[in-house]
Amino acid sequence: MKKRNLLIIVLINFSVIVLINLLHKPEQPNLALEELKVAYAKEDISSVDHTKFEILQQDFESPQAVTEACISCHTERHEEVMESSHWNWERVSYVHGRGIKALGKKNVINNFCISSQSNEQACASCHIGFGMSDDTFDFENARNVDCMVCHDNSEEYLKGSAAAGYPDRTVNLSKVAQSVGNPMKSNCGTCHFYSGGGNNVKHGDLEEALLATTREVDVHMAANGIDMTCIDCHTAENHEMQGRLYSVSSENTNRATCEDCHSNTPHLEDLLNTHTAKIACQTCHIPEYAKENATKMAWEWSEAGKLKDGVPYHEEDSMGNHTYLSIKGKFVWANNVKPEYVWFNGHAKHYFMGDTIDIDNLPLKINELLGSHEDMQSKIYPVKIHRGDQIYDKQYKYLIQPKLYAAQEGDSAFWKDFNWHTAAAAGMKRVNLPYSGEYDFIETEMYWPLNHMVSPAEESLQCADCHNSTDSRLASLAGFYMPGRDRDMVLDGIGKWLIILTVLGIVIHGGVRIYFDFKNKKYKVLNTEPDVND
């Protein structure tokens, strides 16, 4: 009997080992991902040495002279630039609920520095041109196209402060002109990292740390990874960059998406691939943003204008971020921030200057990302929501465009005179809208989709981050059933009864088996004939 039991145990163990080897699937390498890594790890080395061009070997008297030298060889390129949104600060497109409209930095409002209108002298430091001091800038003058701001590879080019887009006087134009090439991260970052008045103020996922970072911060731009540049994803055709910023655009066209490189089925597991139908890649792969430096989460313009001993002042937090500026108000900063989540179909609505505000339905959404669970084109996206308050006209019930910048006092600019009334009057005169003389502040929100600071796969969200009932990442999204997060009394009841009935069935079945086994053994004992030799 003992030998028989031992043989059974050996056979069971052998069967288990065989089954493990048959059923176990070792982790397979994602060959598509490895192919992408190899493709983008190749350094793009220019075959052109601009130091050898005689036309560039001169002391340029003006930045316009550099542009003339550029287009003497790169003929007609300036015409491509002058058709782009980077130059025009707007693009003509379909705007939800409004039809065909021109929309862009030239005419939108935000809840950061509010608008470029009446403030071009300062805002033009992020324009790819020279001489934008007011609304009379000539967008048809090719000489004012700034080639250097995007193509300088010396990393010495710098726009002047409030210089209407002209370079800083310390810039060696000859050296920069001879050091041009494909745009680098630093070229793009000059504007996109520092928009809103400082590093990482607006986006939360775009900041100077990306110039030399690690895989933990961003797997694409990591210096210890494949070290991709902005233009690897944001490619360009005829100087029109692929990608759209939804603070100043509304259409789902010409977008730079994860699927462009990774396809709709990037995972080896089919279950994960099914998630991409309703969940954007960024949702799982950007679990946090502002990983290195803090980003601005709230801006209260209503607190601006306070002075100490008659002069403006500022306050900072422990990280050196301004928490108060007399010229701008009160700020809230945060880092290592968990995103908020929205349904988004690639289209957006925008507040236009002069739109009437529904005072009973606040906060006012400056840009609203459209989408819903029922919309087949919508997916769940991670966003930064910037909250604040800004000035509006109490009588006309629309946002006010104040004049903020001026070179000196007495020109109605709030940053010099600290008078909301005169700043509002001057700003609204500029945009040709009446000002009642009565102002107050209302709460506003802006939505910024997150696309950068992609974490390594092992640090992405796991199932339990969303599929749990106490602390789900998607707790704020309603209108659909999510297993693990939501409760349905009917389904819960069915599930409980299935468990109860299953256990009850096992108990009854086991009890019946034990009963009949005991009965059979007793029957055999009673009916066994005695041994004649006993």
Contacts in CASP RR format, 6 or more apart in sequence:
PFRMAT RR
TARGET T0000
AUTHOR 0000-0000-0000
METHOD contacts of the structure
MODEL  1
MKKRNLLIIVLINFSVIVLINLLHKPEQPNLALEELKVAYAKEDISSVDH
TKFEILQQDFESPQAVTEACISCHTERHEEVMESSHWNWERVSYVHGRGI
KALGKKNVINNFCISSQSNEQACASCHIGFGMSDDTFDFENARNVDCMVC
HDNSEEYLKGSAAAGYPDRTVNLSKVAQSVGNPMKSNCGTCHFYSGGGNN
VKHGDLEEALLATTREVDVHMAANGIDMTCIDCHTAENHEMQGRLYSVSS
ENTNRATCEDCHSNTPHLEDLLNTHTAKIACQTCHIPEYAKENATKMAWE
WSEAGKLKDGVPYHEEDSMGNHTYLSIKGKFVWANNVKPEYVWFNGHAKH
YFMGDTIDIDNLPLKINELLGSHEDMQSKIYPVKIHRGDQIYDKQYKYLI
QPKLYAAQEGDSAFWKDFNWHTAAAAGMKRVNLPYSGEYDFIETEMYWPL
NHMVSPAEESLQCADCHNSTDSRLASLAGFYMPGRDRDMVLDGIGKWLII
LTVLGIVIHGGVRIYFDFKNKKYKVLNTEPDVND
28 268 0 8 1.000
30 266 0 8 1.000
30 267 0 8 1.000
30 268 0 8 1.000
32 262 0 8 1.000
32 263 0 8 1.000
32 266 0 8 1.000
33 262 0 8 1.000
33 266 0 8 1.000
36 261 0 8 1.000
36 262 0 8 1.000
37 226 0 8 1.000
40 226 0 8 1.000
40 228 0 8 1.000
40 232 0 8 1.000
41 225 0 8 1.000
41 226 0 8 1.000
41 227 0 8 1.000
44 182 0 8 1.000
46 181 0 8 1.000
46 182 0 8 1.000
48 181 0 8 1.000
50 56 0 8 1.000
50 177 0 8 1.000
50 178 0 8 1.000
50 179 0 8 1.000
50 180 0 8 1.000
50 181 0 8 1.000
51 57 0 8 1.000
51 178 0 8 1.000
51 179 0 8 1.000
53 73 0 8 1.000
53 178 0 8 1.000
55 69 0 8 1.000
55 72 0 8 1.000
55 73 0 8 1.000
56 69 0 8 1.000
56 174 0 8 1.000
56 177 0 8 1.000
56 178 0 8 1.000
57 174 0 8 1.000
57 178 0 8 1.000
58 69 0 8 1.000
58 174 0 8 1.000
59 173 0 8 1.000
59 174 0 8 1.000
60 66 0 8 1.000
60 69 0 8 1.000
60 173 0 8 1.000
60 174 0 8 1.000
60 177 0 8 1.000
63 130 0 8 1.000
63 146 0 8 1.000
63 148 0 8 1.000
63 166 0 8 1.000
63 167 0 8 1.000
63 173 0 8 1.000
64 130 0 8 1.000
64 143 0 8 1.000
64 144 0 8 1.000
65 173 0 8 1.000
66 147 0 8 1.000
66 148 0 8 1.000
66 173 0 8 1.000
66 176 0 8 1.000
66 177 0 8 1.000
67 78 0 8 1.000
67 142 0 8 1.000
67 143 0 8 1.000
67 144 0 8 1.000
67 145 0 8 1.000
67 146 0 8 1.000
67 147 0 8 1.000
68 143 0 8 1.000
69 177 0 8 1.000
70 77 0 8 1.000
70 147 0 8 1.000
70 177 0 8 1.000
70 180 0 8 1.000
71 77 0 8 1.000
71 78 0 8 1.000
71 142 0 8 1.000
71 145 0 8 1.000
71 147 0 8 1.000
77 239 0 8 1.000
78 142 0 8 1.000
78 145 0 8 1.000
79 142 0 8 1.000
80 238 0 8 1.000
80 239 0 8 1.000
80 240 0 8 1.000
81 87 0 8 1.000
81 128 0 8 1.000
81 145 0 8 1.000
81 239 0 8 1.000
82 88 0 8 1.000
82 139 0 8 1.000
82 140 0 8 1.000
82 142 0 8 1.000
82 145 0 8 1.000
83 238 0 8 1.000
83 239 0 8 1.000
83 240 0 8 1.000
84 239 0 8 1.000
84 240 0 8 1.000
84 241 0 8 1.000
85 91 0 8 1.000
85 104 0 8 1.000
85 240 0 8 1.000
86 128 0 8 1.000
86 239 0 8 1.000
86 241 0 8 1.000
87 127 0 8 1.000
87 128 0 8 1.000
87 129 0 8 1.000
87 139 0 8 1.000
87 145 0 8 1.000
88 106 0 8 1.000
88 139 0 8 1.000
89 104 0 8 1.000
89 105 0 8 1.000
89 106 0 8 1.000
89 116 0 8 1.000
89 127 0 8 1.000
90 102 0 8 1.000
90 103 0 8 1.000
90 104 0 8 1.000
90 105 0 8 1.000
90 106 0 8 1.000
90 107 0 8 1.000
90 248 0 8 1.000
91 102 0 8 1.000
91 103 0 8 1.000
91 104 0 8 1.000
91 249 0 8 1.000
92 100 0 8 1.000
92 101 0 8 1.000
92 102 0 8 1.000
92 103 0 8 1.000
93 100 0 8 1.000
93 101 0 8 1.000
93 103 0 8 1.000
93 249 0 8 1.000
93 250 0 8 1.000
93 251 0 8 1.000
93 253 0 8 1.000
94 100 0 8 1.000
94 101 0 8 1.000
94 250 0 8 1.000
94 251 0 8 1.000
95 101 0 8 1.000
95 103 0 8 1.000
95 250 0 8 1.000
95 349 0 8 1.000
95 350 0 8 1.000
96 250 0 8 1.000
96 347 0 8 1.000
96 348 0 8 1.000
96 349 0 8 1.000
96 370 0 8 1.000
97 349 0 8 1.000
98 352 0 8 1.000
101 352 0 8 1.000
103 248 0 8 1.000
103 249 0 8 1.000
103 250 0 8 1.000
103 350 0 8 1.000
104 248 0 8 1.000
104 249 0 8 1.000
105 116 0 8 1.000
105 123 0 8 1.000
105 248 0 8 1.000
106 116 0 8 1.000
106 117 0 8 1.000
107 115 0 8 1.000
107 117 0 8 1.000
107 352 0 8 1.000
107 353 0 8 1.000
108 115 0 8 1.000
108 247 0 8 1.000
108 248 0 8 1.000
108 350 0 8 1.000
108 351 0 8 1.000
108 352 0 8 1.000
109 115 0 8 1.000
109 351 0 8 1.000
109 353 0 8 1.000
109 366 0 8 1.000
109 399 0 8 1.000
109 401 0 8 1.000
110 247 0 8 1.000
110 366 0 8 1.000
110 446 0 8 1.000
111 299 0 8 1.000
111 366 0 8 1.000
111 386 0 8 1.000
111 387 0 8 1.000
111 388 0 8 1.000
111 389 0 8 1.000
111 390 0 8 1.000
111 444 0 8 1.000
111 445 0 8 1.000
111 446 0 8 1.000
112 195 0 8 1.000
112 196 0 8 1.000
112 197 0 8 1.000
112 201 0 8 1.000
112 202 0 8 1.000
112 296 0 8 1.000
112 299 0 8 1.000
112 386 0 8 1.000
112 446 0 8 1.000
113 119 0 8 1.000
113 123 0 8 1.000
113 196 0 8 1.000
113 197 0 8 1.000
113 328 0 8 1.000
113 404 0 8 1.000
114 301 0 8 1.000
114 390 0 8 1.000
114 401 0 8 1.000
114 402 0 8 1.000
114 404 0 8 1.000
115 353 0 8 1.000
115 401 0 8 1.000
116 123 0 8 1.000
116 124 0 8 1.000
117 135 0 8 1.000
117 353 0 8 1.000
117 401 0 8 1.000
117 427 0 8 1.000
117 430 0 8 1.000
117 431 0 8 1.000
118 134 0 8 1.000
118 401 0 8 1.000
118 402 0 8 1.000
118 403 0 8 1.000
118 404 0 8 1.000
118 405 0 8 1.000
118 426 0 8 1.000
118 427 0 8 1.000
118 430 0 8 1.000
118 431 0 8 1.000
119 403 0 8 1.000
119 404 0 8 1.000
119 405 0 8 1.000
120 132 0 8 1.000
120 133 0 8 1.000
120 134 0 8 1.000
120 135 0 8 1.000
120 137 0 8 1.000
120 164 0 8 1.000
121 132 0 8 1.000
121 133 0 8 1.000
121 134 0 8 1.000
121 162 0 8 1.000
121 163 0 8 1.000
121 164 0 8 1.000
121 405 0 8 1.000
121 407 0 8 1.000
122 161 0 8 1.000
122 162 0 8 1.000
122 404 0 8 1.000
122 405 0 8 1.000
123 132 0 8 1.000
123 405 0 8 1.000
124 131 0 8 1.000
124 132 0 8 1.000
124 133 0 8 1.000
124 163 0 8 1.000
124 164 0 8 1.000
124 165 0 8 1.000
125 159 0 8 1.000
125 160 0 8 1.000
125 161 0 8 1.000
125 162 0 8 1.000
125 163 0 8 1.000
125 165 0 8 1.000
126 159 0 8 1.000
126 190 0 8 1.000
126 191 0 8 1.000
126 195 0 8 1.000
127 146 0 8 1.000
127 165 0 8 1.000
128 145 0 8 1.000
128 146 0 8 1.000
128 149 0 8 1.000
128 150 0 8 1.000
129 144 0 8 1.000
129 145 0 8 1.000
129 146 0 8 1.000
129 149 0 8 1.000
129 165 0 8 1.000
130 143 0 8 1.000
130 144 0 8 1.000
130 146 0 8 1.000
130 164 0 8 1.000
130 165 0 8 1.000
130 166 0 8 1.000
131 137 0 8 1.000
131 144 0 8 1.000
131 164 0 8 1.000
131 165 0 8 1.000
131 166 0 8 1.000
132 164 0 8 1.000
132 165 0 8 1.000
133 164 0 8 1.000
135 430 0 8 1.000
137 144 0 8 1.000
138 144 0 8 1.000
146 165 0 8 1.000
146 167 0 8 1.000
147 180 0 8 1.000
148 157 0 8 1.000
148 167 0 8 1.000
148 173 0 8 1.000
148 176 0 8 1.000
148 177 0 8 1.000
148 180 0 8 1.000
149 157 0 8 1.000
149 159 0 8 1.000
149 187 0 8 1.000
149 190 0 8 1.000
150 183 0 8 1.000
150 187 0 8 1.000
150 188 0 8 1.000
151 180 0 8 1.000
151 181 0 8 1.000
151 182 0 8 1.000
151 183 0 8 1.000
151 187 0 8 1.000
152 176 0 8 1.000
152 179 0 8 1.000
152 180 0 8 1.000
152 187 0 8 1.000
153 179 0 8 1.000
153 180 0 8 1.000
153 181 0 8 1.000
153 182 0 8 1.000
153 184 0 8 1.000
154 175 0 8 1.000
154 176 0 8 1.000
154 179 0 8 1.000
155 184 0 8 1.000
155 186 0 8 1.000
156 171 0 8 1.000
156 172 0 8 1.000
156 175 0 8 1.000
156 176 0 8 1.000
156 179 0 8 1.000
157 167 0 8 1.000
157 171 0 8 1.000
157 176 0 8 1.000
158 167 0 8 1.000
158 168 0 8 1.000
158 170 0 8 1.000
158 171 0 8 1.000
158 190 0 8 1.000
159 165 0 8 1.000
159 166 0 8 1.000
159 167 0 8 1.000
159 168 0 8 1.000
159 190 0 8 1.000
160 166 0 8 1.000
160 167 0 8 1.000
160 168 0 8 1.000
160 169 0 8 1.000
161 168 0 8 1.000
162 405 0 8 1.000
162 407 0 8 1.000
167 173 0 8 1.000
182 229 0 8 1.000
182 231 0 8 1.000
183 229 0 8 1.000
183 230 0 8 1.000
183 231 0 8 1.000
184 229 0 8 1.000
185 210 0 8 1.000
185 211 0 8 1.000
185 221 0 8 1.000
185 229 0 8 1.000
185 230 0 8 1.000
186 211 0 8 1.000
188 230 0 8 1.000
188 231 0 8 1.000
188 234 0 8 1.000
189 206 0 8 1.000
189 208 0 8 1.000
189 211 0 8 1.000
189 230 0 8 1.000
192 203 0 8 1.000
192 206 0 8 1.000
193 199 0 8 1.000
193 200 0 8 1.000
193 206 0 8 1.000
193 207 0 8 1.000
193 208 0 8 1.000
193 210 0 8 1.000
194 201 0 8 1.000
194 208 0 8 1.000
195 201 0 8 1.000
195 202 0 8 1.000
195 203 0 8 1.000
196 202 0 8 1.000
199 207 0 8 1.000
199 208 0 8 1.000
199 293 0 8 1.000
200 206 0 8 1.000
200 207 0 8 1.000
200 208 0 8 1.000
200 290 0 8 1.000
200 293 0 8 1.000
200 294 0 8 1.000
200 295 0 8 1.000
200 296 0 8 1.000
201 295 0 8 1.000
201 296 0 8 1.000
202 247 0 8 1.000
202 295 0 8 1.000
202 296 0 8 1.000
202 386 0 8 1.000
202 448 0 8 1.000
203 295 0 8 1.000
203 384 0 8 1.000
203 448 0 8 1.000
203 450 0 8 1.000
203 452 0 8 1.000
204 289 0 8 1.000
204 290 0 8 1.000
204 295 0 8 1.000
204 337 0 8 1.000
204 384 0 8 1.000
204 448 0 8 1.000
204 450 0 8 1.000
204 453 0 8 1.000
205 286 0 8 1.000
205 289 0 8 1.000
205 290 0 8 1.000
205 384 0 8 1.000
205 450 0 8 1.000
205 451 0 8 1.000
205 452 0 8 1.000
205 453 0 8 1.000
206 452 0 8 1.000
207 290 0 8 1.000
207 292 0 8 1.000
207 293 0 8 1.000
207 295 0 8 1.000
208 293 0 8 1.000
209 217 0 8 1.000
209 291 0 8 1.000
209 292 0 8 1.000
209 293 0 8 1.000
210 217 0 8 1.000
210 218 0 8 1.000
210 221 0 8 1.000
210 452 0 8 1.000
210 453 0 8 1.000
212 223 0 8 1.000
213 221 0 8 1.000
213 222 0 8 1.000
213 223 0 8 1.000
213 292 0 8 1.000
214 222 0 8 1.000
214 223 0 8 1.000
214 224 0 8 1.000
215 222 0 8 1.000
215 224 0 8 1.000
215 225 0 8 1.000
215 456 0 8 1.000
216 291 0 8 1.000
216 455 0 8 1.000
216 456 0 8 1.000
216 459 0 8 1.000
217 291 0 8 1.000
217 292 0 8 1.000
217 453 0 8 1.000
218 452 0 8 1.000
218 453 0 8 1.000
218 454 0 8 1.000
219 225 0 8 1.000
219 454 0 8 1.000
219 455 0 8 1.000
219 456 0 8 1.000
220 226 0 8 1.000
220 228 0 8 1.000
220 232 0 8 1.000
220 233 0 8 1.000
220 452 0 8 1.000
220 454 0 8 1.000
221 227 0 8 1.000
221 228 0 8 1.000
221 229 0 8 1.000
221 452 0 8 1.000
233 242 0 8 1.000
233 256 0 8 1.000
233 260 0 8 1.000
233 261 0 8 1.000
234 241 0 8 1.000
234 242 0 8 1.000
234 243 0 8 1.000
234 256 0 8 1.000
235 241 0 8 1.000
235 242 0 8 1.000
235 256 0 8 1.000
236 242 0 8 1.000
240 254 0 8 1.000
242 254 0 8 1.000
242 255 0 8 1.000
242 256 0 8 1.000
243 254 0 8 1.000
243 255 0 8 1.000
243 256 0 8 1.000
244 251 0 8 1.000
244 253 0 8 1.000
244 254 0 8 1.000
244 255 0 8 1.000
246 346 0 8 1.000
246 348 0 8 1.000
246 367 0 8 1.000
246 369 0 8 1.000
246 447 0 8 1.000
246 448 0 8 1.000
246 449 0 8 1.000
247 366 0 8 1.000
247 367 0 8 1.000
247 446 0 8 1.000
247 448 0 8 1.000
249 348 0 8 1.000
250 347 0 8 1.000
250 348 0 8 1.000
250 349 0 8 1.000
250 350 0 8 1.000
251 346 0 8 1.000
251 347 0 8 1.000
252 345 0 8 1.000
252 346 0 8 1.000
252 347 0 8 1.000
252 377 0 8 1.000
255 346 0 8 1.000
256 451 0 8 1.000
258 266 0 8 1.000
258 280 0 8 1.000
258 281 0 8 1.000
258 282 0 8 1.000
259 281 0 8 1.000
262 281 0 8 1.000
264 273 0 8 1.000
264 276 0 8 1.000
265 273 0 8 1.000
265 276 0 8 1.000
266 273 0 8 1.000
266 276 0 8 1.000
266 281 0 8 1.000
267 273 0 8 1.000
275 284 0 8 1.000
277 379 0 8 1.000
278 373 0 8 1.000
278 378 0 8 1.000
278 379 0 8 1.000
278 380 0 8 1.000
279 379 0 8 1.000
279 380 0 8 1.000
280 344 0 8 1.000
280 379 0 8 1.000
280 380 0 8 1.000
280 381 0 8 1.000
280 382 0 8 1.000
282 381 0 8 1.000
282 382 0 8 1.000
282 449 0 8 1.000
282 450 0 8 1.000
282 451 0 8 1.000
282 454 0 8 1.000
283 339 0 8 1.000
283 341 0 8 1.000
283 379 0 8 1.000
283 380 0 8 1.000
283 381 0 8 1.000
283 382 0 8 1.000
283 461 0 8 1.000
284 460 0 8 1.000
284 461 0 8 1.000
285 454 0 8 1.000
285 455 0 8 1.000
285 457 0 8 1.000
285 460 0 8 1.000
285 461 0 8 1.000
286 339 0 8 1.000
286 382 0 8 1.000
286 450 0 8 1.000
286 451 0 8 1.000
286 452 0 8 1.000
286 453 0 8 1.000
286 454 0 8 1.000
286 455 0 8 1.000
287 338 0 8 1.000
287 339 0 8 1.000
287 455 0 8 1.000
287 459 0 8 1.000
287 460 0 8 1.000
287 461 0 8 1.000
287 465 0 8 1.000
288 336 0 8 1.000
288 337 0 8 1.000
288 338 0 8 1.000
288 339 0 8 1.000
288 453 0 8 1.000
288 455 0 8 1.000
289 295 0 8 1.000
289 337 0 8 1.000
289 339 0 8 1.000
289 382 0 8 1.000
289 384 0 8 1.000
289 450 0 8 1.000
289 452 0 8 1.000
289 453 0 8 1.000
290 334 0 8 1.000
290 335 0 8 1.000
290 336 0 8 1.000
290 337 0 8 1.000
290 453 0 8 1.000
291 335 0 8 1.000
291 336 0 8 1.000
291 453 0 8 1.000
292 335 0 8 1.000
293 319 0 8 1.000
293 335 0 8 1.000
294 319 0 8 1.000
294 321 0 8 1.000
294 333 0 8 1.000
294 334 0 8 1.000
294 335 0 8 1.000
295 333 0 8 1.000
295 334 0 8 1.000
295 335 0 8 1.000
295 337 0 8 1.000
295 384 0 8 1.000
296 331 0 8 1.000
296 332 0 8 1.000
296 333 0 8 1.000
296 386 0 8 1.000
297 332 0 8 1.000
297 333 0 8 1.000
297 334 0 8 1.000
297 337 0 8 1.000
297 384 0 8 1.000
297 386 0 8 1.000
297 387 0 8 1.000
298 331 0 8 1.000
298 332 0 8 1.000
298 386 0 8 1.000
298 387 0 8 1.000
298 388 0 8 1.000
299 328 0 8 1.000
299 329 0 8 1.000
299 330 0 8 1.000
299 331 0 8 1.000
299 332 0 8 1.000
299 386 0 8 1.000
299 387 0 8 1.000
299 388 0 8 1.000
299 389 0 8 1.000
300 329 0 8 1.000
300 330 0 8 1.000
300 331 0 8 1.000
300 388 0 8 1.000
300 389 0 8 1.000
300 441 0 8 1.000
301 328 0 8 1.000
301 329 0 8 1.000
301 388 0 8 1.000
301 389 0 8 1.000
301 390 0 8 1.000
301 391 0 8 1.000
301 441 0 8 1.000
302 329 0 8 1.000
302 389 0 8 1.000
302 391 0 8 1.000
302 441 0 8 1.000
303 324 0 8 1.000
303 329 0 8 1.000
303 330 0 8 1.000
304 325 0 8 1.000
304 326 0 8 1.000
304 327 0 8 1.000
304 328 0 8 1.000
304 329 0 8 1.000
304 330 0 8 1.000
304 414 0 8 1.000
304 418 0 8 1.000
305 312 0 8 1.000
305 326 0 8 1.000
305 327 0 8 1.000
305 329 0 8 1.000
305 414 0 8 1.000
305 418 0 8 1.000
306 313 0 8 1.000
306 324 0 8 1.000
306 326 0 8 1.000
306 329 0 8 1.000
307 313 0 8 1.000
307 326 0 8 1.000
307 418 0 8 1.000
312 325 0 8 1.000
312 326 0 8 1.000
312 327 0 8 1.000
312 418 0 8 1.000
313 324 0 8 1.000
313 326 0 8 1.000
314 322 0 8 1.000
314 324 0 8 1.000
314 325 0 8 1.000
314 326 0 8 1.000
315 322 0 8 1.000
315 323 0 8 1.000
315 324 0 8 1.000
316 322 0 8 1.000
316 323 0 8 1.000
317 323 0 8 1.000
317 333 0 8 1.000
319 333 0 8 1.000
319 335 0 8 1.000
321 331 0 8 1.000
321 333 0 8 1.000
322 328 0 8 1.000
322 331 0 8 1.000
323 330 0 8 1.000
323 331 0 8 1.000
323 332 0 8 1.000
323 333 0 8 1.000
324 330 0 8 1.000
324 331 0 8 1.000
325 331 0 8 1.000
326 418 0 8 1.000
327 404 0 8 1.000
327 414 0 8 1.000
327 415 0 8 1.000
327 418 0 8 1.000
337 384 0 8 1.000
338 473 0 8 1.000
339 382 0 8 1.000
339 383 0 8 1.000
339 384 0 8 1.000
339 450 0 8 1.000
340 382 0 8 1.000
340 383 0 8 1.000
340 384 0 8 1.000
340 385 0 8 1.000
340 476 0 8 1.000
341 380 0 8 1.000
341 381 0 8 1.000
341 382 0 8 1.000
341 383 0 8 1.000
341 473 0 8 1.000
341 474 0 8 1.000
341 476 0 8 1.000
341 477 0 8 1.000
342 369 0 8 1.000
342 371 0 8 1.000
342 380 0 8 1.000
342 381 0 8 1.000
342 383 0 8 1.000
342 447 0 8 1.000
342 477 0 8 1.000
343 371 0 8 1.000
343 372 0 8 1.000
343 373 0 8 1.000
343 375 0 8 1.000
343 378 0 8 1.000
343 379 0 8 1.000
343 380 0 8 1.000
343 381 0 8 1.000
343 477 0 8 1.000
344 369 0 8 1.000
344 370 0 8 1.000
344 371 0 8 1.000
344 378 0 8 1.000
344 379 0 8 1.000
344 380 0 8 1.000
344 381 0 8 1.000
344 383 0 8 1.000
344 449 0 8 1.000
345 370 0 8 1.000
345 371 0 8 1.000
345 375 0 8 1.000
345 377 0 8 1.000
345 378 0 8 1.000
345 379 0 8 1.000
346 369 0 8 1.000
346 370 0 8 1.000
346 371 0 8 1.000
346 377 0 8 1.000
347 370 0 8 1.000
347 371 0 8 1.000
348 367 0 8 1.000
348 368 0 8 1.000
348 369 0 8 1.000
348 370 0 8 1.000
348 447 0 8 1.000
349 365 0 8 1.000
349 367 0 8 1.000
349 368 0 8 1.000
349 370 0 8 1.000
350 366 0 8 1.000
350 367 0 8 1.000
350 368 0 8 1.000
351 364 0 8 1.000
351 365 0 8 1.000
351 366 0 8 1.000
351 367 0 8 1.000
351 399 0 8 1.000
353 398 0 8 1.000
353 399 0 8 1.000
353 401 0 8 1.000
353 431 0 8 1.000
353 433 0 8 1.000
354 396 0 8 1.000
354 398 0 8 1.000
354 399 0 8 1.000
354 433 0 8 1.000
355 398 0 8 1.000
355 399 0 8 1.000
356 396 0 8 1.000
356 397 0 8 1.000
356 398 0 8 1.000
357 364 0 8 1.000
357 392 0 8 1.000
357 397 0 8 1.000
357 398 0 8 1.000
357 399 0 8 1.000
357 442 0 8 1.000
358 364 0 8 1.000
359 397 0 8 1.000
359 442 0 8 1.000
362 442 0 8 1.000
362 443 0 8 1.000
363 387 0 8 1.000
363 388 0 8 1.000
363 442 0 8 1.000
363 443 0 8 1.000
363 444 0 8 1.000
363 445 0 8 1.000
364 399 0 8 1.000
364 442 0 8 1.000
364 443 0 8 1.000
364 444 0 8 1.000
364 445 0 8 1.000
365 444 0 8 1.000
365 445 0 8 1.000
365 446 0 8 1.000
365 447 0 8 1.000
366 444 0 8 1.000
366 445 0 8 1.000
366 446 0 8 1.000
367 446 0 8 1.000
367 447 0 8 1.000
368 447 0 8 1.000
369 381 0 8 1.000
369 383 0 8 1.000
369 447 0 8 1.000
369 449 0 8 1.000
371 377 0 8 1.000
371 378 0 8 1.000
372 378 0 8 1.000
373 477 0 8 1.000
373 479 0 8 1.000
373 480 0 8 1.000
380 474 0 8 1.000
380 477 0 8 1.000
381 449 0 8 1.000
381 450 0 8 1.000
382 449 0 8 1.000
382 450 0 8 1.000
383 447 0 8 1.000
383 448 0 8 1.000
383 449 0 8 1.000
383 450 0 8 1.000
384 447 0 8 1.000
384 448 0 8 1.000
384 450 0 8 1.000
385 445 0 8 1.000
385 446 0 8 1.000
385 447 0 8 1.000
385 448 0 8 1.000
386 445 0 8 1.000
386 446 0 8 1.000
386 448 0 8 1.000
387 443 0 8 1.000
387 444 0 8 1.000
387 445 0 8 1.000
388 443 0 8 1.000
388 444 0 8 1.000
388 445 0 8 1.000
389 441 0 8 1.000
389 442 0 8 1.000
389 443 0 8 1.000
389 444 0 8 1.000
390 399 0 8 1.000
390 400 0 8 1.000
390 441 0 8 1.000
390 442 0 8 1.000
390 444 0 8 1.000
391 399 0 8 1.000
391 400 0 8 1.000
391 402 0 8 1.000
391 420 0 8 1.000
391 424 0 8 1.000
391 439 0 8 1.000
391 440 0 8 1.000
391 441 0 8 1.000
392 398 0 8 1.000
392 399 0 8 1.000
392 400 0 8 1.000
392 439 0 8 1.000
392 440 0 8 1.000
392 441 0 8 1.000
392 442 0 8 1.000
393 399 0 8 1.000
393 400 0 8 1.000
393 424 0 8 1.000
393 428 0 8 1.000
393 435 0 8 1.000
393 436 0 8 1.000
393 437 0 8 1.000
393 438 0 8 1.000
393 439 0 8 1.000
394 436 0 8 1.000
394 438 0 8 1.000
394 439 0 8 1.000
394 440 0 8 1.000
395 436 0 8 1.000
395 437 0 8 1.000
395 438 0 8 1.000
396 433 0 8 1.000
396 434 0 8 1.000
396 435 0 8 1.000
396 436 0 8 1.000
398 433 0 8 1.000
400 424 0 8 1.000
400 427 0 8 1.000
400 428 0 8 1.000
400 435 0 8 1.000
400 439 0 8 1.000
401 427 0 8 1.000
401 428 0 8 1.000
401 430 0 8 1.000
401 431 0 8 1.000
401 433 0 8 1.000
402 414 0 8 1.000
402 420 0 8 1.000
402 423 0 8 1.000
402 424 0 8 1.000
402 426 0 8 1.000
402 427 0 8 1.000
403 411 0 8 1.000
403 412 0 8 1.000
403 413 0 8 1.000
403 414 0 8 1.000
403 423 0 8 1.000
403 426 0 8 1.000
403 427 0 8 1.000
403 430 0 8 1.000
404 413 0 8 1.000
404 414 0 8 1.000
404 415 0 8 1.000
404 423 0 8 1.000
405 413 0 8 1.000
405 415 0 8 1.000
406 412 0 8 1.000
406 413 0 8 1.000
406 415 0 8 1.000
406 416 0 8 1.000
408 416 0 8 1.000
409 416 0 8 1.000
409 417 0 8 1.000
410 416 0 8 1.000
410 417 0 8 1.000
411 417 0 8 1.000
411 426 0 8 1.000
412 419 0 8 1.000
412 422 0 8 1.000
412 423 0 8 1.000
412 425 0 8 1.000
412 426 0 8 1.000
412 427 0 8 1.000
413 423 0 8 1.000
413 426 0 8 1.000
414 420 0 8 1.000
414 423 0 8 1.000
417 423 0 8 1.000
420 439 0 8 1.000
421 437 0 8 1.000
421 439 0 8 1.000
424 435 0 8 1.000
424 437 0 8 1.000
424 439 0 8 1.000
425 435 0 8 1.000
425 437 0 8 1.000
427 435 0 8 1.000
428 434 0 8 1.000
428 435 0 8 1.000
429 435 0 8 1.000
461 473 0 8 1.000
465 472 0 8 1.000
465 473 0 8 1.000
466 472 0 8 1.000
466 473 0 8 1.000
466 474 0 8 1.000
466 482 0 8 1.000
466 485 0 8 1.000
467 482 0 8 1.000
467 483 0 8 1.000
467 484 0 8 1.000
467 485 0 8 1.000
468 484 0 8 1.000
468 485 0 8 1.000
469 484 0 8 1.000
469 485 0 8 1.000
469 486 0 8 1.000
469 487 0 8 1.000
472 482 0 8 1.000
472 485 0 8 1.000
474 482 0 8 1.000
474 485 0 8 1.000
475 485 0 8 1.000
481 488 0 8 1.000
END
